Amino acid sequence: MKLWMVLLIILIILIVAMVVLYFLGKKAQKKQEEQQVQIEATKQTVSMLIIDKKRMPLNQSGLSQMVIDQTPKLLRRSKLPIVKAKVGPRILSLICDEKIFDLIPVKKEVKAEVSGMYIVGVKGIRSSLEAPQKKKGFFKRFRK
């Protein structure tokens, strides 16, 4: 076989792979949008005292065994943002949205938008929430 034939075959394989990934991405995006609509429909505003927050594996998070059994096997080993909070008289472990995990203050009372056991949004009760400053990277520190 000549070099141009090998390159042509590789190019065809790459094009087919890109088309397959495009359609799989569209399908996943549509599924995610449907889930987001369900979350928005069922969310409630709840006052809670945040006790602790950590990123930890699902099996060490303190969530019920039924929740752990329902999650896909690939997600069981990944670290999730877990928030331990006192809601009324009960202490619950809740899963937090990755976007707002850094905004949640520890040992303060907040009003959170909760959908099931998933924290979607958070607002401060007595004061506004402040985003912590991001750490400077190695090269940015090195420049100064």
SERO-4910 file (N, C-alpha, C, O; in steps of 0.05 Angstrom, whole numbers):
BEGIN
 pado doro    nc1    nc2    nc3   cac1   cac2   cac3    cc1    cc2    cc3    oc1    oc2    oc3
  Met    A     17    -24      0      0      0      0     17     25      0     39     25     12
  Lys    A      7     44    -13     22     69    -14     15     87      9     -6     83     22
  Leu    A     31    107     14     27    125     36      1    141     34    -12    145     54
  Trp    A     -7    150     10    -31    165      7    -56    148     13    -76    159     22
  Met    A    -55    122      8    -77    104     14    -81    101     45   -103    101     55
  Val    A    -58     99     58    -59     96     87    -70    122    100    -87    121    118
  Leu    A    -61    145     90    -71    170    100   -100    174     94   -115    185    110
  Leu    A   -110    165     71   -138    167     64   -155    150     82   -176    158     91
  Ile    A   -146    125     89   -161    108    107   -162    120    135   -183    120    147
  Ile    A   -140    131    144   -140    144    171   -159    168    171   -173    172    190
  Leu    A   -159    184    150   -176    207    148   -206    199    148   -222    212    161
  Ile    A   -213    177    134   -240    168    134   -249    158    162   -271    164    171
  Ile    A   -231    144    175   -237    135    202   -241    158    221   -259    158    237
  Leu    A   -225    179    219   -228    203    236   -254    217    230   -267    227    249
  Ile    A   -262    219    205   -287    233    198   -310    217    210   -329    229    220
  Val    A   -310    190    207   -332    174    218   -333    177    248   -355    179    260
  Ala    A   -310    178    262   -310    181    291   -321    208    299   -336    210    319
  Met    A   -314    229    284   -325    256    290   -355    257    287   -369    269    303
  Val    A   -366    244    266   -395    244    262   -409    229    284   -429    238    294
  Val    A   -398    206    293   -410    191    314   -409    207    340   -429    208    355
  Leu    A   -387    220    346   -385    236    371   -404    260    370   -415    268    390
  Tyr    A   -408    272    347   -427    294    344   -455    285    351   -469    299    366
  Phe    A   -464    263    340   -492    254    346   -495    244    375   -516    249    387
  Leu    A   -475    232    386   -476    224    414   -476    248    433   -490    248    453
  Gly    A   -462    269    425   -462    294    441   -489    308    440   -498    318    460
  Lys    A   -502    308    417   -528    320    415   -548    305    431   -566    317    444
  Lys    A   -546    278    431   -565    262    447   -561    267    477   -580    269    492
  Ala    A   -536    269    486   -530    273    514   -539    301    522   -549    305    545
  Gln    A   -536    321    505   -544    348    511   -575    349    514   -585    363    532
  Lys    A   -589    335    497   -618    335    499   -627    322    525   -646    331    538
  Lys    A   -614    300    532   -621    286    557   -615    304    581   -631    305    600
  Gln    A   -593    319    581   -586    337    603   -606    360    605   -613    368    627
  Glu    A   -616    370    583   -636    392    583   -662    382    595   -675    397    610
  Glu    A   -670    357    589   -694    346    601   -691    343    631   -710    349    646
  Gln    A   -668    334    640   -663    331    669   -664    359    683   -673    361    705
  Gln    A   -653    379    669   -652    406    681   -681    417    684   -686    430    704
  Val    A   -698    411    665   -726    420    667   -739    406    691   -755    419    706
  Gln    A   -734    380    695   -746    366    718   -735    378    745   -751    381    764
  Ile    A   -710    384    746   -698    396    770   -711    423    776   -718    429    799
  Glu    A   -714    440    755   -727    466    759   -756    463    768   -765    480    783
  Ala    A   -770    443    759   -798    440    766   -802    431    795   -822    437    808
  Thr    A   -782    416    806   -786    405    833   -770    419    855   -769    410    877
  Lys    A   -756    441    849   -740    454    869   -756    469    889   -777    481    883
  Gln    A   -746    469    914   -759    483    936   -738    500    951   -715    493    950
  Thr    A   -747    522    963   -728    538    979   -730    529   1008   -752    528   1020
  Val    A   -706    523   1019   -705    512   1046   -683    528   1061   -662    534   1050
  Ser    A   -688    534   1087   -668    546   1104   -652    524   1117   -664    505   1129
  Met    A   -626    526   1116   -609    505   1128   -583    517   1139   -574    538   1130
  Leu    A   -572    503   1159   -547    510   1171   -526    491   1159   -528    467   1163
  Ile    A   -506    502   1146   -485    485   1134   -466    477   1155   -454    494   1168
  Ile    A   -462    451   1159   -443    441   1179   -416    436   1166   -396    444   1177
  Asp    A   -416    423   1143   -390    416   1131   -394    412   1101   -417    407   1092
  Lys    A   -373    416   1085   -374    411   1057   -347    399   1048   -326    408   1057
  Lys    A   -349    379   1031   -325    365   1022   -330    353    995   -353    349    987
  Arg    A   -308    347    981   -310    331    956   -301    303    964   -278    299    973
  Met    A   -318    284    962   -312    256    970   -326    236    952   -345    242    939
  Pro    A   -315    211    952   -328    190    936   -356    185    947   -362    190    970
  Leu    A   -373    175    929   -401    171    936   -405    151    959   -422    154    976
  Asn    A   -388    129    960   -392    109    980   -383    119   1008   -391    106   1028
  Gln    A   -368    140   1010   -359    151   1036   -376    176   1044   -370    188   1064
  Ser    A   -395    183   1028   -409    208   1031   -430    208   1053   -439    230   1062
  Gly    A   -439    185   1062   -460    184   1082   -488    185   1070   -508    188   1084
  Leu    A   -490    182   1044   -516    181   1031   -528    153   1035   -513    134   1041
  Ser    A   -554    150   1031   -566    124   1036   -557    103   1015   -548    110    993
  Gln    A   -559     78   1023   -549     57   1005   -566     55    980   -556     47    959
  Met    A   -591     62    981   -608     62    958   -598     82    937   -599     76    913
  Val    A   -589    105    945   -579    125    927   -553    115    914   -549    118    890
  Ile    A   -536    103    930   -510     92    920   -515     70    899   -501     68    879
  Asp    A   -535     53    905   -542     31    886   -553     41    860   -549     28    839
  Gln    A   -567     64    860   -579     74    835   -560     90    818   -566     94    794
  Thr    A   -537     98    828   -518    113    812   -503     94    793   -498     71    800
  Pro    A   -495    104    770   -479     87    752   -452     79    764   -441     94    781
  Lys    A   -441     56    756   -417     46    769   -393     64    764   -375     66    781
  Leu    A   -392     78    741   -370     96    736   -370    120    755   -348    130    762
  Leu    A   -393    130    763   -395    153    781   -389    146    810   -384    164    826
  Arg    A   -390    121    817   -387    114    845   -359    120    855   -355    125    879
  Arg    A   -339    118    838   -311    124    846   -304    153    844   -284    162    857
  Ser    A   -318    169    829   -311    197    825   -319    213    850   -338    205    864
  Lys    A   -305    235    855   -311    251    878   -333    271    872   -333    284    851
  Leu    A   -353    273    890   -375    291    886   -374    312    908   -364    307    930
  Pro    A   -385    336    903   -387    357    924   -410    350    942   -433    351    935
  Ile    A   -403    343    967   -423    335    987   -425    356   1009   -404    366   1018
  Val    A   -449    364   1016   -454    384   1037   -469    370   1059   -490    358   1054
  Lys    A   -459    373   1084   -474    363   1107   -487    387   1120   -474    406   1127
  Ala    A   -514    386   1122   -529    409   1132   -550    401   1151   -560    378   1151
  Lys    A   -557    419   1169   -579    415   1187   -604    429   1176   -605    454   1174
  Val    A   -624    413   1168   -649    424   1157   -670    417   1178   -679    394   1181
  Gly    A   -679    438   1192   -698    434   1213   -684    418   1236   -662    426   1244
  Pro    A   -697    397   1246   -683    382   1267   -665    360   1257   -651    347   1272
  Arg    A   -665    355   1230   -650    333   1219   -624    342   1207   -622    364   1196
  Ile    A   -604    325   1208   -578    329   1194   -578    312   1169   -581    287   1171
  Leu    A   -574    325   1146   -575    310   1121   -548    314   1105   -535    334   1108
  Ser    A   -542    294   1089   -520    296   1070   -533    301   1043   -550    286   1034
  Leu    A   -525    323   1030   -537    330   1004   -515    333    983   -492    339    990
  Ile    A   -522    328    958   -504    331    936   -507    360    926   -530    369    923
  Cys    A   -485    373    920   -486    401    912   -479    404    883   -464    388    872
  Asp    A   -489    424    870   -482    431    843   -453    441    843   -446    456    860
  Glu    A   -437    432    823   -409    440    823   -405    470    819   -385    481    829
  Lys    A   -424    483    806   -421    512    801   -423    529    827   -410    550    829
  Ile    A   -439    520    846   -444    536    870   -429    525    894   -432    536    916
  Phe    A   -414    503    892   -401    491    915   -382    510    929   -381    510    953
  Asp    A   -367    526    914   -349    545    926   -363    569    940   -351    581    957
  Leu    A   -388    574    932   -403    596    944   -414    589    972   -420    607    988
  Ile    A   -418    564    978   -431    556   1002   -412    561   1026   -390    550   1027
  Pro    A   -421    577   1045   -405    582   1069   -408    559   1090   -430    548   1093
  Val    A   -387    553   1104   -388    533   1125   -396    546   1151   -386    568   1157
  Lys    A   -412    532   1167   -422    541   1193   -437    567   1192   -435    584   1210
  Lys    A   -453    570   1171   -471    594   1168   -497    584   1158   -500    562   1146
  Glu    A   -518    600   1163   -545    593   1154   -550    606   1127   -543    629   1122
  Val    A   -561    590   1109   -567    599   1082   -595    590   1074   -607    572   1086
  Lys    A   -605    603   1053   -629    594   1040   -621    580   1015   -608    592    997
  Ala    A   -627    554   1013   -618    539    990   -642    529    974   -663    523    985
  Glu    A   -638    528    948   -658    516    930   -650    487    926   -629    481    915
  Val    A   -668    470    936   -662    441    937   -682    427    919   -706    432    921
  Ser    A   -672    408    903   -689    391    887   -683    362    895   -663    351    886
  Gly    A   -700    351    911   -695    324    922   -672    326    942   -675    338    963
  Met    A   -650    314    936   -626    315    953   -603    329    938   -580    324    944
  Tyr    A   -610    347    920   -591    361    903   -593    391    907   -615    402    902
  Ile    A   -572    404    916   -573    433    921   -568    447    894   -547    443    882
  Val    A   -587    463    885   -585    476    859   -576    505    862   -560    514    845
  Gly    A   -585    519    882   -578    547    886   -575    553    915   -585    539    932
  Val    A   -562    576    921   -558    583    949   -558    613    951   -547    627    934
  Lys    A   -570    624    973   -571    652    979   -565    656   1009   -572    639   1025
  Gly    A   -551    677   1015   -546    683   1043   -570    694   1057   -585    709   1045
  Ile    A   -574    688   1083   -597    698   1098   -591    725   1109   -605    745   1104
  Arg    A   -569    727   1125   -563    752   1139   -543    769   1123   -542    793   1127
  Ser    A   -527    757   1106   -508    772   1090   -506    760   1063   -515    737   1058
  Ser    A   -493    774   1045   -490    764   1018   -467    743   1017   -449    744   1034
  Leu    A   -468    725    999   -448    705    996   -425    716    980   -429    729    960
  Glu    A   -401    709    988   -377    719    974   -362    695    963   -358    675    976
  Ala    A   -354    698    938   -338    676    925   -310    679    935   -298    701    935
  Pro    A   -298    657    943   -270    658    953   -251    665    929   -257    658    906
  Gln    A   -229    678    936   -210    685    915   -197    660    904   -191    641    919
  Lys    A   -193    660    878   -180    637    866   -150    638    871   -138    659    873
  Lys    A   -139    614    874   -110    613    879    -95    620    853   -104    613    831
  Lys    A    -73    633    857    -56    640    833    -41    615    825    -32    599    841
  Gly    A    -38    612    799    -23    590    788      7    593    793     16    614    801
  Phe    A     22    572    787     50    572    791     64    594    775     81    608    785
  Phe    A     57    596    749     71    615    732     63    644    738     80    662    735
  Lys    A     38    649    747     30    676    755     45    685    780     52    709    782
  Arg    A     49    667    799     65    674    822     94    678    815    107    696    826
  Phe    A    103    663    796    131    664    788    137    691    773    159    702    776
  Arg    A    118    701    758    121    727    744    126    750    763    142    767    758
  Lys    A    110    750    785    113    772    804    138    769    820    143    785    838
***
